[in-house]
Amino acid sequence: MRAADLITAAVLLIGGLVVAWEAVRLGIGWGTEGPRSGFFPFWLAVIMLGALAGIVARAWRRADRRPFVSRESLRPVLTVLLPAAGFVVVMEWLGFYVAAFLYLAFYMRWLGRYPWPMAALGSFAFPMLTFWVFERWFLVPLPKGPIEAWLGL
Amino acid sequence: MGLENLLLGFQVALQPGNLLFAVVGVALGTLIGVLPGLGGANGVAILLPLTFSMPPTSAIILLTSLYWGALFGGAITSILFNIPGEPWSVATTFDGFPLARQGEGGQALTAAFTSSFVGALFSVILITLFAPLLAEVALKFGPPEFFAIQLLTFSSFIGLGGGDPLKSLVSILIGFIMAAVGLDIVTGQLRLTFGITELMKGFDFIVAVIGLFGISEILLTMEEGLSFKGARARMNPRVVWETWKILPRYYRTFLRGSLIGFWMGFKPGGATPASFMSYAFAKRFSKHPERFGKGELEGVVAPETAAHAAGGASLLPMITLGIPGSPTAAVMLGGLIIWGLQPGPMLFKEKPEFVWGLIASMYTGNVIGVVMVLALVPLFAAILRAPFAVLTPLIVAFCAIGAYSVHSSMIDVWYMLVFGVIGYVFKKLDYPLAPLVLALVLGDLAENALRQSLIMSQGSLLILFERPIAGAISAVAVFFFALPIVAPYWRRMRRTVEAPAPAER
C-alpha cells in the first residue's frame, strides 16, 4: 500500500509540475481581458503540489505493509480488465456488434463454462437486441465494421 | 403562487407519456441500483445520450425517476445481500441484513422502501417550498457569489466528507485541471493540450463518470470476490401491511432522519454522513440501544430516511443555482446543458413548465417507485443471482455504449477504460471520486466566476469576502477548509479541559 501510495503521489506530482510549467508558458499574470489563460491552472497546480507533498511526507513515515493487490485477487481483476480491453480493440476494428458477440461468447463459454448452444444463443441475442434498441428505436448509431457493411446495414 | 406552479407541474408530470417515462425510469433505475458496478451516476450517464432527441422535460423526468429507482435498488442489495451499492447504504446493512437472515427480509425491505419514500417526500416538499425563494435570491448573485458557492461546495467535501482531507483536495484539483484542458473560451488559447489533437476537445465528464464509477466498481467487486448468495425475502401484501402497522411508532426517527438528511444533503457529499448520523441518533434515543446491529427495524428506518432525504435535497442546488450536490445531479446538469437549457436561477422564469414538471415528477416518481419496488422485489433480487459470466460483459458493453454515444467517438471508449483503472487505484488509495467528477463538471463555471470576480475587483481576492452574501458563504467555506486542521487541536483542548475534573474529587 505504501509503495502504491508513493508511486501514485509521484505520478501526480509530475503531472502537477507539467501543468504548472504549461500554465507559466500560457501566462499566469494579468492580460488585456483579465487573468490570462494560465492563471487558474497555475494556482490549481501549486495547491495540488502542496497537498501532494503532505501526502508523500505522511506516507513516507507510515509503514503500511498491506499489499496493494494480493496475488489471488489480481487474477479476477485481470479477467475483467484484459477481456474488456480486448473488447475495445475488436470494437475499433469490427464494430460494436461483432465485438459484443465475441466478448460475450468468450465470457460465457470459457469463464462461465456454459454449454456451446447456450453460449452461442446468449452472445448472439445480445447484439441483436442492442441493434434493435439503439439503431432502430433510439436512433443512436454505434460503431460498425466490415460485416455490417457487407450485410448492407 | 407556489401552488399554481406546482399544479402546472403536475399537468406536465401526469401526461401519459411522461408517466410512462417515470415508470420506465424507475424500473431501469432499480435494475441499475441492484447490479454491481452500476449506480445512479453512471446509470444516468449511460442513458443520457439516448435522451438527446427527447423533449427536455420528458428527458429529465426519465433521468430523475432513474435516480429514485437506483436509490431504492441500493436498499435491496444492502438488506438481502449485505452489499451496500453506495456508501450511504452502508448503515442500512447494519440491521437490514441481520433481519433478512432471521427471515424478516420482507419486513426490513418494506421498512426501507417506506422510509426512503418518507425521506424523499419530505425533501421534495421542502424543495417545492424553498426552491422558488432560493432562485429568487440567486437571481441577484454575481460572479463573486457564485464562486463563493463553488468554494462552499468543495470545502464541504474536505470538511464534512469524512475522507482523507489532503486526498480529497487533490481529487478536487485533478478534476479542475482536467476541466481546464482544451480551448480556453475567454482568450481563445489552447491549454494543456501539448499539441495533441485528441486533447483539444477536453475530457467529457460523462465518459469520466462511466469509467470512474462503472468500470472501476466492477474491478473492485471482482477483486473482493463477492458471491451473490443472499437471504431470501418473503414479500406479500400481508407482510407489507403488518410492517406498515408497526412503522408509525417510529415517527420520531422518521422526522429526525428527514431533517438530518435534508440539512446535510443540500451540501455535497452529505448523504453518507447523514445516514450514519441518523443511525447514531436513533440508537442513542432508543429504549433498546443494545438491539441495534442485531436486527432492529428502527436501524433500517433511520439511515434510509436520512439518505433519501439527502438524495432529494442534493437536487435543490442543482435546480436553483445550477450547482449540483452529487455526482448524479452533476450528470443531470450536464444533460440540461446538452438539451439547450441554461441551468441556474433564470430557469424558473424562462422555463417554468420544465422546472415545475421536474419538481412534480419527484412526487410521482417516488410514488411509482415505492409501489413498484414493493411489488417486484423478488424479480430484482433474482437478477443479482445471475452468474457473473453473463453480468460482467453485459455491464462493460453497456458502459462502452454509453461512453461511445456521447460524441460517437472511439477515443472516449479508451478514455473510459483508462478512467476505470484510475478509479480502481484511487478508490483503493482513498482518493474520493465524487469531488473529482463534480470539479470536472463545474470547472469552467468556477473559473469564469473567479475571473469575472477578479476583473470586477481589479485583481483582489478580497472581493469574495467584501460583498455581504459572498462574504458569509466564503467564511463558511473557509471554516470547512480549516476544519480538518482545527478539529484535532480542538479535541485535544477539550480533553485537557475535561481531564482535570475527576482529579479534583
Chai-1 contact restraints between the chains, C-beta under 6 A:
chainA,res_idxA,chainB,res_idxB,connection_type,confidence,min_distance_angstrom,max_distance_angstrom,comment,restraint_id
A,D5,B,L429,contact,1.0,0.0,6.0,A-B,restraint_1
A,T8,B,L429,contact,1.0,0.0,6.0,A-B,restraint_2
A,V19,B,I177,contact,1.0,0.0,6.0,A-B,restraint_3
A,E22,B,L192,contact,1.0,0.0,6.0,A-B,restraint_4
A,G34,B,R451,contact,1.0,0.0,6.0,A-B,restraint_5
A,G34,B,I455,contact,1.0,0.0,6.0,A-B,restraint_6
A,P35,B,R451,contact,1.0,0.0,6.0,A-B,restraint_7
A,P35,B,L454,contact,1.0,0.0,6.0,A-B,restraint_8
A,S37,B,D184,contact,1.0,0.0,6.0,A-B,restraint_9
A,S37,B,T187,contact,1.0,0.0,6.0,A-B,restraint_10
A,S37,B,Q189,contact,1.0,0.0,6.0,A-B,restraint_11
A,S37,B,R191,contact,1.0,0.0,6.0,A-B,restraint_12
A,F40,B,E447,contact,1.0,0.0,6.0,A-B,restraint_13
A,P41,B,A180,contact,1.0,0.0,6.0,A-B,restraint_14
A,L44,B,L173,contact,1.0,0.0,6.0,A-B,restraint_15
A,L44,B,F176,contact,1.0,0.0,6.0,A-B,restraint_16
A,L44,B,I177,contact,1.0,0.0,6.0,A-B,restraint_17
A,M48,B,V170,contact,1.0,0.0,6.0,A-B,restraint_18
A,M48,B,L173,contact,1.0,0.0,6.0,A-B,restraint_19
A,A51,B,L166,contact,1.0,0.0,6.0,A-B,restraint_20
A,A51,B,L169,contact,1.0,0.0,6.0,A-B,restraint_21
A,A51,B,V170,contact,1.0,0.0,6.0,A-B,restraint_22
A,G54,B,L166,contact,1.0,0.0,6.0,A-B,restraint_23
A,I55,B,L166,contact,1.0,0.0,6.0,A-B,restraint_24
A,S73,B,E223,contact,1.0,0.0,6.0,A-B,restraint_25
A,P76,B,M222,contact,1.0,0.0,6.0,A-B,restraint_26
A,V77,B,L219,contact,1.0,0.0,6.0,A-B,restraint_27
A,V77,B,M222,contact,1.0,0.0,6.0,A-B,restraint_28
A,V77,B,E223,contact,1.0,0.0,6.0,A-B,restraint_29
A,V80,B,I218,contact,1.0,0.0,6.0,A-B,restraint_30
A,V80,B,L219,contact,1.0,0.0,6.0,A-B,restraint_31
A,V80,B,M222,contact,1.0,0.0,6.0,A-B,restraint_32
A,A84,B,V396,contact,1.0,0.0,6.0,A-B,restraint_33
A,V88,B,V413,contact,1.0,0.0,6.0,A-B,restraint_34
A,E92,B,M410,contact,1.0,0.0,6.0,A-B,restraint_35
A,A100,B,A397,contact,1.0,0.0,6.0,A-B,restraint_36
A,Y103,B,P393,contact,1.0,0.0,6.0,A-B,restraint_37
A,L104,B,P393,contact,1.0,0.0,6.0,A-B,restraint_38
A,Y107,B,A389,contact,1.0,0.0,6.0,A-B,restraint_39
A,Y107,B,P393,contact,1.0,0.0,6.0,A-B,restraint_40
A,M108,B,A389,contact,1.0,0.0,6.0,A-B,restraint_41
A,L111,B,A389,contact,1.0,0.0,6.0,A-B,restraint_42
A,G112,B,P387,contact,1.0,0.0,6.0,A-B,restraint_43
A,G112,B,A389,contact,1.0,0.0,6.0,A-B,restraint_44
A,F138,B,L50,contact,1.0,0.0,6.0,A-B,restraint_45
A,V140,B,S405,contact,1.0,0.0,6.0,A-B,restraint_46
